């Protein structure tokens, strides 16, 4: 996962050069980027300099992911990039 910190967050779960799941900020809120390239809010206000636990659980069988923030499910069944079968370690 690549993370850049500033007043916004950009993080990606990658497979080579392909983004499998991308997280960003939309206004003041954390969001994931859907297959159309649009941010979808995770209904969690992003605050700089505050530790936040983000977990992405990938289901390879259904090619989806569930996104948790501070152990609370925020998005379920987020579509992975088509054709991806593994992520970088």
C-alpha positions in Angstrom: 0.0 0.0 0.0 1.3 3.5 -0.9 0.4 6.3 1.4 1.0 10.0 1.1 0.1 12.3 4.0 -0.8 15.9 3.8 -4.2 17.6 4.3 -5.6 14.8 2.2 -5.1 11.1 2.1 -4.2 9.0 -1.0 -3.6 5.3 -0.5 -3.7 2.4 -2.9 -3.7 -1.4 -2.7 -1.7 -2.3 -5.8 -0.9 -5.2 -8.1 2.2 -4.1 -10.0 1.2 -0.8 -11.5 -2.6 -1.5 -11.3 -4.6 0.1 -8.5 -6.8 -2.6 -7.0 -8.5 -0.4 -4.4 -7.8 3.3 -3.9 -8.7 5.4 -0.9 -8.7 9.2 -0.9 -10.5 12.1 0.7 -13.6 13.8 -0.7 -14.0 17.1 1.0 -13.4 16.4 4.7 -14.3 12.7 4.5 -12.4 9.5 3.6 -13.6 7.8 0.4 -12.8 5.0 -1.9 -12.7 5.5 -5.7 -15.2 3.5 -7.6 -14.8 1.9 -11.0 -16.0 5.1 -12.7 -13.2 7.0 -11.0 -15.6 8.8 -8.6 -15.0 9.1 -4.9 -17.6 7.4 -2.7 -17.7 8.7 0.9 -17.0 6.3 3.7 -18.8 8.6 6.1 -15.7 9.2 8.3 -14.2 12.6 8.7 -10.5 12.7 8.0 -8.4 14.6 10.5 -4.7 15.2 9.9 -2.3 14.1 12.7 -4.9 11.6 14.1 -4.1 7.9 13.9 -6.8 6.0 12.0 -6.9 2.2 11.6 -7.9 1.3 8.0 -8.4 -2.3 7.0 -9.3 -3.6 3.6 -10.5 -7.2 3.5 -10.3 -8.7 0.0 -12.5 -11.5 -1.1 -10.8 -13.0 -4.2 -13.8 -15.3 -5.0 -16.2 -12.4 -5.4 -13.6 -9.9 -6.5 -14.7 -7.4 -3.9 -13.4 -5.8 -0.7 -14.8 -4.6 2.6 -13.4 -1.5 4.1 -13.2 -1.0 7.8 -12.2 2.2 9.6 -11.3 1.9 13.3 -12.8 -1.6 13.2 -16.2 -0.4 11.9 -17.4 -1.6 8.5 -17.7 1.4 6.3 -18.1 -0.1 2.8 -19.1 -3.7 1.8 -18.7 -5.4 -1.5 -16.5 -2.7 -3.2 -15.6 -4.0 -6.7 -11.9 -4.7 -7.3 -10.2 -3.8 -10.6 -11.2 -6.5 -13.1 -8.7 -9.3 -13.7 -6.6 -8.7 -10.6 -5.8 -11.9 -8.7 -3.2 -10.7 -6.2 -1.8 -7.6 -4.5 1.7 -6.5 -3.8 3.2 -7.3 -0.4 
